[in-house]
Amino acid sequence: MTGDAVPPERLRPTQLYVNAEKLAAVLDRVGPSHEFGPLPVYAFDGRRYLTDGHTRALAAYLTGAETVAVEYDEDLPAKYDVALYRECIAWCDEAGVERVSDLVGRVLAPEAFERAWLERCTRAAERLDGD
């Protein structure tokens, strides 16, 4: 999967929300170049999911980028808790967040993003560490 270019709409999120401040910064920085850098992806159950770069993926979608570069995040299992990613995927499925475009109505102010997403992930990670 290294070096693939795919439409942003084909990428599946592992995150329910995007930070509005970060999104504005990415949109300001990128401009008409549509250079979003490679976005890391990992295959869970045969489907390609973003492991990071949700803000850049949404910016690509919003600016009409036809494709974005992706690279396979082969080190993910060694660096991160795959069980937490799977839980995040389940949350996305439950909320109907299946495509990058589903994040359009889920852009939050930084404080709300921290409460709604970062704290939720922290609680889940702590619970999974205790299991």
KEDO-376292 format. One record per atom (N, C-alpha, C): atom name; x negated, y negated, z; residue number from 1. Coordinates in steps of 0.2 Angstrom, whole numbers. Layout:
BEGIN
<rodren "CA"; <X; Y; Z>; NUM>;
...
//
This chain:
BEGIN
<rodren "N"; <-4; 6; 0>; 1>;
<rodren "CA"; <0; 0; 0>; 1>;
<rodren "C"; <-4; -6; 0>; 1>;
<rodren "N"; <-11; -6; 1>; 2>;
<rodren "CA"; <-15; -11; 1>; 2>;
<rodren "C"; <-15; -15; -6>; 2>;
<rodren "N"; <-14; -21; -6>; 3>;
<rodren "CA"; <-14; -25; -12>; 3>;
<rodren "C"; <-8; -25; -16>; 3>;
<rodren "N"; <-2; -23; -13>; 4>;
<rodren "CA"; <4; -23; -17>; 4>;
<rodren "C"; <7; -30; -17>; 4>;
<rodren "N"; <11; -32; -21>; 5>;
<rodren "CA"; <14; -38; -21>; 5>;
<rodren "C"; <22; -36; -22>; 5>;
<rodren "N"; <26; -38; -17>; 6>;
<rodren "CA"; <33; -36; -17>; 6>;
<rodren "C"; <37; -43; -16>; 6>;
<rodren "N"; <43; -42; -18>; 7>;
<rodren "CA"; <48; -48; -17>; 7>;
<rodren "C"; <49; -49; -9>; 7>;
<rodren "N"; <49; -55; -7>; 8>;
<rodren "CA"; <50; -55; 1>; 8>;
<rodren "C"; <56; -52; 3>; 8>;
<rodren "N"; <61; -52; -1>; 9>;
<rodren "CA"; <68; -49; 1>; 9>;
<rodren "C"; <67; -41; 2>; 9>;
<rodren "N"; <62; -38; -1>; 10>;
<rodren "CA"; <61; -31; 0>; 10>;
<rodren "C"; <58; -29; 7>; 10>;
<rodren "N"; <55; -34; 10>; 11>;
<rodren "CA"; <52; -32; 17>; 11>;
<rodren "C"; <57; -32; 22>; 11>;
<rodren "N"; <56; -27; 27>; 12>;
<rodren "CA"; <61; -26; 32>; 12>;
<rodren "C"; <58; -29; 39>; 12>;
<rodren "N"; <61; -33; 42>; 13>;
<rodren "CA"; <59; -36; 48>; 13>;
<rodren "C"; <58; -31; 54>; 13>;
<rodren "N"; <54; -33; 59>; 14>;
<rodren "CA"; <54; -30; 65>; 14>;
<rodren "C"; <55; -35; 71>; 14>;
<rodren "N"; <58; -41; 69>; 15>;
<rodren "CA"; <58; -46; 73>; 15>;
<rodren "C"; <65; -49; 72>; 15>;
<rodren "N"; <69; -51; 77>; 16>;
<rodren "CA"; <75; -54; 77>; 16>;
<rodren "C"; <76; -61; 75>; 16>;
<rodren "N"; <71; -65; 77>; 17>;
<rodren "CA"; <71; -72; 77>; 17>;
<rodren "C"; <64; -75; 74>; 17>;
<rodren "N"; <65; -81; 72>; 18>;
<rodren "CA"; <59; -85; 70>; 18>;
<rodren "C"; <59; -92; 73>; 18>;
<rodren "N"; <53; -94; 75>; 19>;
<rodren "CA"; <51; -100; 78>; 19>;
<rodren "C"; <52; -106; 73>; 19>;
<rodren "N"; <57; -110; 74>; 20>;
<rodren "CA"; <58; -116; 70>; 20>;
<rodren "C"; <52; -120; 69>; 20>;
<rodren "N"; <48; -121; 74>; 21>;
<rodren "CA"; <42; -126; 74>; 21>;
<rodren "C"; <37; -122; 69>; 21>;
<rodren "N"; <36; -116; 70>; 22>;
<rodren "CA"; <31; -112; 66>; 22>;
<rodren "C"; <33; -112; 59>; 22>;
<rodren "N"; <39; -111; 58>; 23>;
<rodren "CA"; <42; -111; 51>; 23>;
<rodren "C"; <41; -118; 47>; 23>;
<rodren "N"; <42; -123; 51>; 24>;
<rodren "CA"; <41; -130; 48>; 24>;
<rodren "C"; <34; -131; 46>; 24>;
<rodren "N"; <29; -128; 51>; 25>;
<rodren "CA"; <22; -129; 50>; 25>;
<rodren "C"; <20; -125; 43>; 25>;
<rodren "N"; <22; -119; 43>; 26>;
<rodren "CA"; <21; -115; 37>; 26>;
<rodren "C"; <23; -118; 31>; 26>;
<rodren "N"; <29; -121; 31>; 27>;
<rodren "CA"; <32; -124; 25>; 27>;
<rodren "C"; <28; -130; 23>; 27>;
<rodren "N"; <26; -134; 28>; 28>;
<rodren "CA"; <22; -140; 26>; 28>;
<rodren "C"; <15; -138; 23>; 28>;
<rodren "N"; <12; -133; 26>; 29>;
<rodren "CA"; <6; -130; 24>; 29>;
<rodren "C"; <6; -127; 17>; 29>;
<rodren "N"; <11; -123; 15>; 30>;
<rodren "CA"; <11; -119; 9>; 30>;
<rodren "C"; <12; -124; 3>; 30>;
<rodren "N"; <17; -128; 4>; 31>;
<rodren "CA"; <19; -132; -2>; 31>;
<rodren "C"; <21; -128; -8>; 31>;
<rodren "N"; <20; -131; -14>; 32>;
<rodren "CA"; <22; -127; -20>; 32>;
<rodren "C"; <17; -121; -22>; 32>;
<rodren "N"; <12; -120; -18>; 33>;
<rodren "CA"; <7; -115; -20>; 33>;
<rodren "C"; <9; -108; -19>; 33>;
<rodren "N"; <14; -107; -15>; 34>;
<rodren "CA"; <17; -101; -13>; 34>;
<rodren "C"; <12; -96; -11>; 34>;
<rodren "N"; <6; -98; -8>; 35>;
<rodren "CA"; <1; -94; -6>; 35>;
<rodren "C"; <2; -92; 2>; 35>;
<rodren "N"; <5; -87; 3>; 36>;
<rodren "CA"; <7; -85; 10>; 36>;
<rodren "C"; <2; -80; 13>; 36>;
<rodren "N"; <-3; -78; 10>; 37>;
<rodren "CA"; <-8; -73; 12>; 37>;
<rodren "C"; <-5; -66; 13>; 37>;
<rodren "N"; <-9; -61; 13>; 38>;
<rodren "CA"; <-6; -55; 14>; 38>;
<rodren "C"; <-2; -54; 20>; 38>;
<rodren "N"; <3; -51; 20>; 39>;
<rodren "CA"; <8; -49; 25>; 39>;
<rodren "C"; <7; -42; 27>; 39>;
<rodren "N"; <5; -41; 34>; 40>;
<rodren "CA"; <4; -34; 36>; 40>;
<rodren "C"; <11; -30; 36>; 40>;
<rodren "N"; <10; -24; 34>; 41>;
<rodren "CA"; <16; -19; 34>; 41>;
<rodren "C"; <14; -12; 36>; 41>;
<rodren "N"; <19; -9; 39>; 42>;
<rodren "CA"; <18; -2; 41>; 42>;
<rodren "C"; <24; 2; 39>; 42>;
<rodren "N"; <23; 8; 37>; 43>;
<rodren "CA"; <29; 13; 36>; 43>;
<rodren "C"; <31; 16; 42>; 43>;
<rodren "N"; <37; 15; 43>; 44>;
<rodren "CA"; <41; 18; 49>; 44>;
<rodren "C"; <47; 22; 45>; 44>;
<rodren "N"; <46; 29; 46>; 45>;
<rodren "CA"; <51; 33; 43>; 45>;
<rodren "C"; <52; 32; 35>; 45>;
<rodren "N"; <47; 31; 32>; 46>;
<rodren "CA"; <47; 30; 25>; 46>;
<rodren "C"; <49; 23; 22>; 46>;
<rodren "N"; <50; 19; 27>; 47>;
<rodren "CA"; <52; 12; 25>; 47>;
<rodren "C"; <46; 7; 27>; 47>;
<rodren "N"; <45; 2; 23>; 48>;
<rodren "CA"; <40; -3; 24>; 48>;
<rodren "C"; <43; -9; 28>; 48>;
<rodren "N"; <40; -10; 34>; 49>;
<rodren "CA"; <42; -15; 39>; 49>;
<rodren "C"; <36; -20; 40>; 49>;
<rodren "N"; <38; -26; 41>; 50>;
<rodren "CA"; <33; -31; 43>; 50>;
<rodren "C"; <31; -30; 50>; 50>;
<rodren "N"; <24; -30; 51>; 51>;
<rodren "CA"; <22; -29; 58>; 51>;
<rodren "C"; <20; -36; 61>; 51>;
<rodren "N"; <19; -41; 56>; 52>;
<rodren "CA"; <18; -48; 58>; 52>;
<rodren "C"; <20; -52; 52>; 52>;
<rodren "N"; <19; -59; 53>; 53>;
<rodren "CA"; <20; -63; 47>; 53>;
<rodren "C"; <27; -64; 45>; 53>;
<rodren "N"; <32; -63; 50>; 54>;
<rodren "CA"; <39; -64; 49>; 54>;
<rodren "C"; <40; -72; 46>; 54>;
<rodren "N"; <37; -76; 50>; 55>;
<rodren "CA"; <38; -83; 48>; 55>;
<rodren "C"; <35; -85; 41>; 55>;
<rodren "N"; <30; -82; 39>; 56>;
<rodren "CA"; <27; -83; 32>; 56>;
<rodren "C"; <32; -79; 27>; 56>;
<rodren "N"; <35; -74; 29>; 57>;
<rodren "CA"; <39; -70; 24>; 57>;
<rodren "C"; <46; -74; 23>; 57>;
<rodren "N"; <48; -77; 29>; 58>;
<rodren "CA"; <54; -81; 28>; 58>;
<rodren "C"; <53; -87; 24>; 58>;
<rodren "N"; <47; -90; 25>; 59>;
<rodren "CA"; <45; -96; 21>; 59>;
<rodren "C"; <45; -94; 14>; 59>;
<rodren "N"; <42; -89; 12>; 60>;
<rodren "CA"; <41; -86; 5>; 60>;
<rodren "C"; <48; -86; 2>; 60>;
<rodren "N"; <53; -83; 6>; 61>;
<rodren "CA"; <60; -82; 4>; 61>;
<rodren "C"; <63; -89; 3>; 61>;
<rodren "N"; <62; -93; 7>; 62>;
<rodren "CA"; <66; -100; 7>; 62>;
<rodren "C"; <63; -104; 1>; 62>;
<rodren "N"; <57; -103; -1>; 63>;
<rodren "CA"; <54; -107; -6>; 63>;
<rodren "C"; <54; -104; -13>; 63>;
<rodren "N"; <58; -98; -13>; 64>;
<rodren "CA"; <59; -94; -19>; 64>;
<rodren "C"; <53; -91; -22>; 64>;
<rodren "N"; <48; -89; -18>; 65>;
<rodren "CA"; <42; -85; -20>; 65>;
<rodren "C"; <45; -79; -23>; 65>;
<rodren "N"; <42; -77; -29>; 66>;
<rodren "CA"; <45; -71; -32>; 66>;
<rodren "C"; <42; -64; -29>; 66>;
<rodren "N"; <35; -65; -27>; 67>;
<rodren "CA"; <32; -59; -23>; 67>;
<rodren "C"; <28; -62; -18>; 67>;
<rodren "N"; <26; -58; -13>; 68>;
<rodren "CA"; <21; -59; -8>; 68>;
<rodren "C"; <16; -53; -8>; 68>;
<rodren "N"; <10; -55; -6>; 69>;
<rodren "CA"; <5; -49; -6>; 69>;
<rodren "C"; <6; -46; 1>; 69>;
<rodren "N"; <6; -40; 1>; 70>;
<rodren "CA"; <6; -36; 7>; 70>;
<rodren "C"; <0; -31; 8>; 70>;
<rodren "N"; <-2; -30; 14>; 71>;
<rodren "CA"; <-7; -25; 15>; 71>;
<rodren "C"; <-5; -20; 21>; 71>;
<rodren "N"; <-7; -14; 20>; 72>;
<rodren "CA"; <-5; -9; 25>; 72>;
<rodren "C"; <-9; -10; 31>; 72>;
<rodren "N"; <-5; -10; 37>; 73>;
<rodren "CA"; <-8; -11; 43>; 73>;
<rodren "C"; <-10; -4; 46>; 73>;
<rodren "N"; <-16; -2; 43>; 74>;
<rodren "CA"; <-17; 5; 45>; 74>;
<rodren "C"; <-20; 6; 53>; 74>;
<rodren "N"; <-22; 0; 56>; 75>;
<rodren "CA"; <-24; 1; 63>; 75>;
<rodren "C"; <-18; 0; 68>; 75>;
<rodren "N"; <-12; -1; 65>; 76>;
<rodren "CA"; <-7; -2; 70>; 76>;
<rodren "C"; <-6; 3; 76>; 76>;
<rodren "N"; <-6; 9; 74>; 77>;
<rodren "CA"; <-6; 14; 80>; 77>;
<rodren "C"; <-11; 13; 85>; 77>;
<rodren "N"; <-17; 11; 83>; 78>;
<rodren "CA"; <-23; 11; 88>; 78>;
<rodren "C"; <-23; 4; 92>; 78>;
<rodren "N"; <-20; -1; 89>; 79>;
<rodren "CA"; <-20; -7; 92>; 79>;
<rodren "C"; <-13; -9; 96>; 79>;
<rodren "N"; <-8; -6; 94>; 80>;
<rodren "CA"; <-1; -8; 97>; 80>;
<rodren "C"; <3; -2; 99>; 80>;
<rodren "N"; <8; -3; 103>; 81>;
<rodren "CA"; <13; 2; 105>; 81>;
<rodren "C"; <18; 3; 99>; 81>;
<rodren "N"; <17; 9; 96>; 82>;
<rodren "CA"; <22; 10; 90>; 82>;
<rodren "C"; <29; 11; 93>; 82>;
<rodren "N"; <30; 13; 99>; 83>;
<rodren "CA"; <36; 14; 102>; 83>;
<rodren "C"; <40; 7; 103>; 83>;
<rodren "N"; <36; 2; 104>; 84>;
<rodren "CA"; <39; -5; 105>; 84>;
<rodren "C"; <41; -7; 98>; 84>;
<rodren "N"; <37; -6; 93>; 85>;
<rodren "CA"; <39; -7; 86>; 85>;
<rodren "C"; <46; -4; 84>; 85>;
<rodren "N"; <46; 3; 86>; 86>;
<rodren "CA"; <52; 6; 85>; 86>;
<rodren "C"; <58; 4; 88>; 86>;
<rodren "N"; <57; 1; 94>; 87>;
<rodren "CA"; <63; -2; 98>; 87>;
<rodren "C"; <65; -8; 95>; 87>;
<rodren "N"; <60; -12; 92>; 88>;
<rodren "CA"; <62; -18; 89>; 88>;
<rodren "C"; <66; -17; 82>; 88>;
<rodren "N"; <64; -12; 79>; 89>;
<rodren "CA"; <67; -10; 73>; 89>;
<rodren "C"; <74; -8; 75>; 89>;
<rodren "N"; <75; -4; 80>; 90>;
<rodren "CA"; <82; -3; 82>; 90>;
<rodren "C"; <86; -9; 84>; 90>;
<rodren "N"; <83; -14; 87>; 91>;
<rodren "CA"; <87; -20; 89>; 91>;
<rodren "C"; <89; -24; 82>; 91>;
<rodren "N"; <84; -24; 77>; 92>;
<rodren "CA"; <86; -27; 71>; 92>;
<rodren "C"; <92; -23; 67>; 92>;
<rodren "N"; <91; -16; 68>; 93>;
<rodren "CA"; <97; -13; 65>; 93>;
<rodren "C"; <103; -14; 68>; 93>;
<rodren "N"; <103; -14; 75>; 94>;
<rodren "CA"; <110; -16; 78>; 94>;
<rodren "C"; <112; -23; 77>; 94>;
<rodren "N"; <108; -28; 76>; 95>;
<rodren "CA"; <110; -35; 74>; 95>;
<rodren "C"; <111; -36; 67>; 95>;
<rodren "N"; <110; -31; 63>; 96>;
<rodren "CA"; <111; -32; 55>; 96>;
<rodren "C"; <105; -36; 52>; 96>;
<rodren "N"; <99; -36; 55>; 97>;
<rodren "CA"; <94; -39; 52>; 97>;
<rodren "C"; <90; -34; 49>; 97>;
<rodren "N"; <91; -33; 42>; 98>;
<rodren "CA"; <88; -28; 38>; 98>;
<rodren "C"; <83; -31; 33>; 98>;
<rodren "N"; <84; -37; 31>; 99>;
<rodren "CA"; <80; -40; 26>; 99>;
<rodren "C"; <78; -47; 29>; 99>;
<rodren "N"; <72; -49; 25>; 100>;
<rodren "CA"; <70; -56; 27>; 100>;
<rodren "C"; <75; -61; 27>; 100>;
<rodren "N"; <79; -61; 22>; 101>;
<rodren "CA"; <85; -66; 21>; 101>;
<rodren "C"; <89; -66; 27>; 101>;
<rodren "N"; <90; -60; 31>; 102>;
<rodren "CA"; <94; -60; 37>; 102>;
<rodren "C"; <91; -65; 43>; 102>;
<rodren "N"; <85; -67; 42>; 103>;
<rodren "CA"; <82; -71; 47>; 103>;
<rodren "C"; <84; -78; 46>; 103>;
<rodren "N"; <87; -80; 41>; 104>;
<rodren "CA"; <89; -87; 39>; 104>;
<rodren "C"; <93; -90; 45>; 104>;
<rodren "N"; <98; -87; 47>; 105>;
<rodren "CA"; <102; -90; 53>; 105>;
<rodren "C"; <99; -88; 59>; 105>;
<rodren "N"; <93; -86; 60>; 106>;
<rodren "CA"; <90; -84; 66>; 106>;
<rodren "C"; <84; -88; 68>; 106>;
<rodren "N"; <84; -94; 66>; 107>;
<rodren "CA"; <78; -98; 67>; 107>;
<rodren "C"; <80; -102; 73>; 107>;
<rodren "N"; <75; -102; 78>; 108>;
<rodren "CA"; <77; -105; 85>; 108>;
<rodren "C"; <71; -110; 87>; 108>;
<rodren "N"; <73; -115; 91>; 109>;
<rodren "CA"; <68; -119; 94>; 109>;
<rodren "C"; <63; -115; 98>; 109>;
<rodren "N"; <57; -118; 99>; 110>;
<rodren "CA"; <52; -114; 102>; 110>;
<rodren "C"; <54; -111; 109>; 110>;
<rodren "N"; <58; -115; 113>; 111>;
<rodren "CA"; <60; -113; 120>; 111>;
<rodren "C"; <65; -107; 119>; 111>;
<rodren "N"; <69; -108; 115>; 112>;
<rodren "CA"; <75; -103; 114>; 112>;
<rodren "C"; <71; -97; 111>; 112>;
<rodren "N"; <67; -97; 106>; 113>;
<rodren "CA"; <63; -92; 103>; 113>;
<rodren "C"; <59; -88; 109>; 113>;
<rodren "N"; <56; -92; 113>; 114>;
<rodren "CA"; <53; -88; 119>; 114>;
<rodren "C"; <57; -84; 123>; 114>;
<rodren "N"; <63; -87; 125>; 115>;
<rodren "CA"; <68; -84; 129>; 115>;
<rodren "C"; <71; -78; 125>; 115>;
<rodren "N"; <73; -79; 119>; 116>;
<rodren "CA"; <77; -74; 116>; 116>;
<rodren "C"; <73; -68; 113>; 116>;
<rodren "N"; <67; -70; 111>; 117>;
<rodren "CA"; <63; -65; 108>; 117>;
<rodren "C"; <56; -63; 112>; 117>;
<rodren "N"; <52; -67; 114>; 118>;
<rodren "CA"; <46; -65; 117>; 118>;
<rodren "C"; <47; -62; 124>; 118>;
<rodren "N"; <52; -65; 128>; 119>;
<rodren "CA"; <53; -62; 134>; 119>;
<rodren "C"; <56; -55; 134>; 119>;
<rodren "N"; <61; -54; 129>; 120>;
<rodren "CA"; <64; -48; 127>; 120>;
<rodren "C"; <59; -43; 126>; 120>;
<rodren "N"; <54; -45; 122>; 121>;
<rodren "CA"; <48; -40; 120>; 121>;
<rodren "C"; <44; -38; 126>; 121>;
<rodren "N"; <43; -43; 130>; 122>;
<rodren "CA"; <39; -42; 136>; 122>;
<rodren "C"; <42; -37; 141>; 122>;
<rodren "N"; <49; -38; 142>; 123>;
<rodren "CA"; <52; -34; 146>; 123>;
<rodren "C"; <52; -27; 143>; 123>;
<rodren "N"; <53; -26; 137>; 124>;
<rodren "CA"; <53; -19; 134>; 124>;
<rodren "C"; <46; -16; 134>; 124>;
<rodren "N"; <41; -20; 133>; 125>;
<rodren "CA"; <34; -17; 134>; 125>;
<rodren "C"; <33; -15; 141>; 125>;
<rodren "N"; <35; -19; 146>; 126>;
<rodren "CA"; <34; -17; 153>; 126>;
<rodren "C"; <38; -10; 154>; 126>;
<rodren "N"; <44; -10; 152>; 127>;
<rodren "CA"; <48; -4; 153>; 127>;
<rodren "C"; <45; 2; 150>; 127>;
<rodren "N"; <42; 1; 144>; 128>;
<rodren "CA"; <39; 7; 140>; 128>;
<rodren "C"; <33; 9; 143>; 128>;
<rodren "N"; <29; 4; 146>; 129>;
<rodren "CA"; <23; 6; 150>; 129>;
<rodren "C"; <24; 10; 156>; 129>;
<rodren "N"; <30; 9; 159>; 130>;
<rodren "CA"; <32; 12; 165>; 130>;
<rodren "C"; <35; 19; 164>; 130>;
<rodren "N"; <36; 21; 157>; 131>;
<rodren "CA"; <39; 27; 156>; 131>;
<rodren "C"; <34; 33; 155>; 131>;
//
